[in-house]
Amino acid sequence: MNQRNYHCPKCGNRKADIDQIRTTGAGFTKYFNIQNRRFTAVSCTQCGYTEFYKGGPSSGASNVLDFLTN
């Protein structure tokens, strides 16, 4: 999503903060706290309304580092 085209569906604001988050999945990844799911979070700077967009899978190297540093 291009920040220039953002339009908050709740308050109509046109400014947003964009960030990345990582979460665990189910089963093995949850048990070992391996954060292998990536999402882009788009948050309205005025009211805080946030939408999450699914990203691609995390790289193998970041999964290994996450597992080792837990």
N, C-alpha and C positions, 0 to 999 in steps of 0.2 A: 504494500500500500504506500503510495506516495503521500508524504506529509502535506503537500500542497493541495491535494484533493480531499483531505479529511473533512468530514462534516459529522459532528456528534449527533446521533439519533435521539438523544435525550434532551439536550439543551441548545443545540444548534451551533455551538462553538466550533471554530475552525482550526484550533491549535491542539496538537496531541504530542504526547511523549511516547516514543517507541522503544521497546526493550525486548531482550530475549530471556526466556526462562527455560530451565530443564527440570524434568520430573522423572520419577521412577515409573516403570510399567507394572505389570503383574508378575506373580510367580518368582522366578529366580532373581530378576532385577530388583524386585521389591525386598526380598529377603536380604540381599547383599547391598542394598541401597545404591544401586547403579543407576544413575540418572541418564537414561537412554532415549528419552522423549524430549523434543525441542518444540517450543512454541514462541511465536512473536506476540507480545502484549502491546496493544495500542490503547493508551489511556487519555481521555479528555483532560486537558489542563485546567478546565473550569470546574466541572462537576465530578470528575474522577471515574466516570463510566469507563469500563475496560472490556475490550473484546480480545479473545485469544484466537490465533490462527496457527494451525498445525504446520510445523516445519518438517524438514526431512530428518532421517535418523541421524543420531550423533555418530561421529567417526569412531573407529575402533581404538585409536590412540587416546581419545578423551575418555572413553569408557574404561580403559585400563588404568589411566591416571586416577579417575574417580574411584575405582575399586581399591587402588593402593592407598589413596589418601583418606578415603571414607570420611 
